Structures are given as structure tokens and as C-alpha cells.
Amino acid sequence: MDALARIDQYVKSNPVIIFMKGTPQFPSCGFSSRAAEALKSCNVPFGYVNVLADPEVFESLPSYRDWPTFPQIYVDGELIGGCDITLEMLANGELQPMVEAAVKKHAGSQDSAE
């Protein structure tokens, strides 16, 4: 499977996912760290991909949704943006309900598939 197909699979199979440098527990850059902390503060499960551990994803992700930088946060299959946008959404109260709704929707769709 090529890198863009894997990225698409990650985005579609995780209601909330961050493509970041490092991991939420051990981020490798300040922007990734702050964005992951914003997601953690919402107290919902989220997926992550360490782009430093996968050179193909690192190279291909900027062209996936025409967003050139890392981190990239996707909620319910849609790119919400990077660090600054995520922090802004957290501060103005938009992030929490958005990620909660995505997780709830994803859980509901899994229940109906069983």
C-alpha cells in the first residue's frame, strides 16, 4: 500500500488523529507537543502517527490535504489544521465538542456494523 493510501486509511479509521513529530508521550517538537496536549485535554481517545518514524508518510502527508507543515490534526476525516488552529479552537471552546462528537459518531458506526 502506498503512503497516501495508508494516510487515507489512518484518517478514515480514527475519529481523531494527529500526524506529529514524535508521540503524544514523547513529542519531538514544540508544535507537536502543544497540539497533542490540546487533544489530551479533551479527554477523548485519539490516534497518532509519528511522521519521523515513517519517511514515506513524512514525505507524502503535505500533499494529502495540501497542508505543508506538521502537526496535522484530523477530526471525523477532515483536516482541522495544525498547532495554532488547534490551540485557538481549544481556547474558544470549539475543539472539545468537535472531538467528542467525532468519537461518539465513530463508536455509533462501529456498533451498527457489528
SULKA-V640477 format. One record per residue. N is the residue number from 1. RES is the residue in one small letter. SS is DSSP state (@ for helix, = for strand, . for the rest). Layout:
N;RES;SS / N;RES;SS
This chain:
1;m;. / 2;d;. / 3;a;@ / 4;l;@ / 5;a;@ / 6;r;@ / 7;i;@ / 8;d;@ / 9;q;@ / 10;y;@ / 11;v;@ / 12;k;@ / 13;s;@ / 14;n;. / 15;p;. / 16;v;= / 17;i;= / 18;i;= / 19;f;= / 20;m;= / 21;k;. / 22;g;= / 23;t;. / 24;p;. / 25;q;. / 26;f;. / 27;p;= / 28;s;. / 29;c;. / 30;g;@ / 31;f;@ / 32;s;@ / 33;s;@ / 34;r;@ / 35;a;@ / 36;a;@ / 37;e;@ / 38;a;@ / 39;l;@ / 40;k;@ / 41;s;@ / 42;c;. / 43;n;. / 44;v;. / 45;p;. / 46;f;. / 47;g;= / 48;y;= / 49;v;= / 50;n;= / 51;v;@ / 52;l;@ / 53;a;@ / 54;d;. / 55;p;@ / 56;e;@ / 57;v;@ / 58;f;@ / 59;e;@ / 60;s;@ / 61;l;@ / 62;p;@ / 63;s;@ / 64;y;@ / 65;r;. / 66;d;. / 67;w;. / 68;p;. / 69;t;. / 70;f;. / 71;p;. / 72;q;= / 73;i;= / 74;y;= / 75;v;= / 76;d;. / 77;g;. / 78;e;= / 79;l;= / 80;i;= / 81;g;= / 82;g;. / 83;c;@ / 84;d;@ / 85;i;@ / 86;t;@ / 87;l;@ / 88;e;@ / 89;m;@ / 90;l;@ / 91;a;@ / 92;n;. / 93;g;. / 94;e;@ / 95;l;@ / 96;q;@ / 97;p;@ / 98;m;@ / 99;v;@ / 100;e;@ / 101;a;@ / 102;a;@ / 103;v;@ / 104;k;@ / 105;k;@ / 106;h;@ / 107;a;@ / 108;g;@ / 109;s;@ / 110;q;@ / 111;d;@ / 112;s;@ / 113;a;@ / 114;e;.
